[in-house]
Amino acid sequence: MKFLKSLVVVFLVMIPISAFGEKAKTIEELAAMYDSARCKECHAEIYARWENSHHARSLMGVQDGLMMTPLAIKGLTPFSPDDPAQATLATFPCFKCHLPQALVAADDAFAADYAKALVAQDKARVSKLRITCIVCHNTKAIIHRLSEGPPEADVLYGSKDVAAHDDEFFKKIKKGSIMDHAIMCGQCHGLGPNLEFENPVQCATLYGSYEHNYISKGGTQQCQECHMKKVDGFADHLIAPNWNDLEGTKKILLDTITMDVQTVGYDWLLKSKDWKPMVVVNTKINQNAGHRIPDG
């Protein structure tokens, strides 16, 4: 029986469940389905950079807090169920961006399992769920699906066509039409309020800021040109900033944001012999990023 269970897990790793219609019911099943550990056999440096990125811990907050916990606790949000066991995919609107594979490859049993893990503060289990290579290079790689069709189950999408890809399931690579465009990132990094939910969610507006306050003023760079600059000839899959790297984040902010403060102090003679010390402070903050800071 143990052998059979092991065989099933290996099979799930090799072939995403969504490819043959089954749905993940537990954290482990969904994690296995989208596991990309085998990618590091050929792409070790890229994989190592990704492992230190926030995409590799998309359900963990800054310093690895479980930021979705209120969604699993009765009364804390409009989405919270009365009991974690009653949680559904609709309980977690954040899955739209933080775990999009759950919406296509998991069912409500998975949501209940995840809710229970949140209540238990089981970071070890929750941390298994990630935005992996498969999510970006397959599940989210095509947005114009009426004209291009959905992502092909056995294809990864990248910057160029590769006829033969040495993988047991993803046997070839096709050039994706959006992989080097900001709209690829915009799928998750937001235009503003998510109004499709029964209770609207105000979340990331990074892409909206980029479109409306950068491109509209003559900006020309894509998200990837700033956040995925090439390292040793390959796009940097750390996709900085890594908010857990406090020193690295500090450097990025120092390079991006400038603050000029001018002050003048004086004594105000309110009435004879009654001097009041006063100060005028003028502060001007500028930033040269392609979007507002901070944002999601």
N, C-alpha and C positions, 0 to 999 in steps of 0.2 A: 504493500500500500504506500509506504514511504517512497519507494522507487517510482511509483506511478505519479505521485504528487510532484516529485522532482522533475520527472519527464514533462509534465504539464507546464511547469514554470519555465523550463528551458524552451519549450515550444512557443510559449507566449513571448519570450524575449526575441526569438527569431522572427516571429510573424505577429505584427500588431493585431490585437483582437478585432479592431474595427475592420480589418481586411476581410474577415469572414463572418461578421455580424454579431458575434458574442459581445457582451457588455461586462466590464469589470465591476465587481461587487465589493472589492476590498482595496485598501490602500496598496497592498502588496501586488495585487493583480494589475492595477493601473500603472504602478511604477515599473513592473516587469515589462508590460506592453510597450512602454515608451523608453525603456532603458537603452542608452546609447553608449554604454561602456565599451562596446566592441569597436567604436569609432577611433578610440585612442591607439589602437594597434597600428594604424596608418597615419593618424593625425595627432600625434602625441602632444606637440606644442600647443596646437589650437585647443585641444581638449583640456589641457592643463590650465590654460587661460580661462576657458569657460567654467571650469570647476570653481574658480575663485570669483565668479560673477554673481550678480544678484539673480540672473536668470536661472542659475543652478540652485537657488534657494528661494523660489518665487513665492512660497507660502510662509517664509520666515521674514519678519520685520528687521529693522535695524538692530544689530546685536542679537539677532536670531530670536526675537520675541514672536509669539504666535498671534499675529495681529487680527486674525479672523475669529478669535475665541468668542467675542460678544455675539456673533451670529449663531452660536451653538447654545447660548444660555437664555432661558426663558425671560422675556420681558426687556432684554437689553437693546434689541433692535426690532423694527417692524417685521423682519424676516425670521426671527428666532422662533423655533418650535417650542412647544410645551415641554417636550422631552427630546434629548439628543437622538433617541432611537426613531423619532418621527421626522427627522430631517430628510429633505429631498434635495435634488439638484437646484430647485428654485430657492431653497434656503440660502444658497451661496451665490449671490449675483457677482461676487468678485471672481468666480471661476471664469467669467467671460474673458478676462485678461491674465489672471494669475494661474489658471489651470485650464486653458481652453480645450485640452484633450478630453477632459472629463465630460464636456457637453456632447461630444460625439462618440465617446468610447466607454462611458460608465453609466450606471443606472442609479436609482435612488438608494439602493442598498449601499453603494459606495459612499454616498453623501452621509448616510447614517453612521457608517464606520468612521468616516472622517470627523464627524461631529463628536463622536465619543472620544476620539483621540485628542481633540481640542480640549474638551472638558477635563480629560485626564492629564493635560499638558504633556502629552507624549511626543516630545520633540524628535526623538529617534525615528518614530514611524512617519510623522508628518514630513520630515526632511527628505524622505525618499521620493516625494513628489516634486518634480522639477519641470522647468521649461527646457527640454532637451534638444539635441540636434534634430531629432525626428519632428518635433513640434514646429520649428522654424523652417526646416528644409523639406517638409512634406505637408503636414496638417494646415499650416498657415501660409503656404508658399504661393497660393493662387487666390486672388480676390475677384477677378472678373470671370466668374464661373459660368455665366450664361454663354460667353463667347469662347472661353478656353477650356471649360469643363472642370470638374473637380480634380484635385491632385490624384495622380495615378498611384495605386497602392504600392507598387514595387519600384517607384521612382523617387529619387531625391532631387531637389531643385537647387541649383547653385548659379555661379557666374558664367559657366560655360557648359557645353554639351560634352558628356563623356559616355561613349557607347558601351563600354564594359566597366562596371564598377565591382570590385572584388568584395562582395557581401552576399551572404546567403539569401537575403530577401530583397534588399534594394539593389537591383542588378544593373541599373544605369542611372546616369545623372543628366538632367535636362537643364538648359539655361532658363532660369526663371525671369519673367518679364519685370518683376518688382523687387528682386533681391537687393539691388543697389539703389533703390529709391526710398525716399522718406515714408511713402505710404505703407511700406512693409512694416515699419515701426509704428506708424500711426494706427494700425489695427488695434493695438493695445494701449498705446500711450496717449490716446484720448483727444477728442474734440471738446469735451465738456460733459454736461449732465447725460447720464444714461437713462433716457426717458422710456425705454421699452419695458422696464420692469413695473410691476404693480405699484411699487413704491420707488420713485426715481432715486438714482444714486448719483451724487455729485462726487466725481473722482478725478482722475488725471485729466488735465487740459493742456498737456505739453504740446501735442501735435496741433491743437487749435491755436496756441500761442505762436508756434512755428509758422503756421499758414497765415495767420492774420496780422502778426506783428513783426515778422521777419521777411518772409517771401513777399508780402505786400509792400515792403519798403525797399525792395531790390535785392534781398538776400538770395544767394544762388547755391549755397551748399546743401547737400543732403545730410540727414542725420548720421549716416555711415562715415562721412568725410571727417566728422569731428570725434565721433564715439567709437569708430572702428578703424582708426588709422593703421596703416600696415606696420606689422612687426615681423622682421625677417622675411618680408615679401608677401605675408598673408594678413588678411584683415584681423584686427585684434578682437578676439572673442571674449575678452574681459568686459568689453562694452562699458567702459568707465562712465561715471564713477562707481567704485565699489564702496558703498557707504560704511561698510565694516572696517575699511582701511582709513582710519582717521587722518593719518599723516598725508596719504595720497589724496584724499578728498580735500584736505586743507590746501594743498598745493594747487589743485584745480580751481578752487574758489578764489585763491589769491591771484591766480593768473587771469581770472575771468571778471572779477568784481573789483572796482576801485571805489574808494570813499574819500572825499575831500571834506574836512571839517575846519571851519574858520570860526574863531571865537573872539569876542572883545568884552573886557570887563570894565566896569565903571562904578562909581558911587553916585547914587541918586539922592540929592538933597530934598527930602520930602518936606521938611520945614527946618527952621533954624536949629543947627546942631544935631539934626536927626538924619544921619547918613545911612542909606540903605545900599548894601552891596548888590549889584546886578550883573548879569552876564547875558550876552546875546550869542546864540550858537546857530550857525548856518551849516547845514550838512547836505552834501550832494553825493548820491550814490549812482554810479554807472556800471553797467555790465555789458559785455560784448558777446554773450551767448546768443544762440539763434532762437531763444525762447525764454520765458520768464523763469526766474529762480526764486524760491524753490518750486518744485512741482513733481508729479509722479511719472 
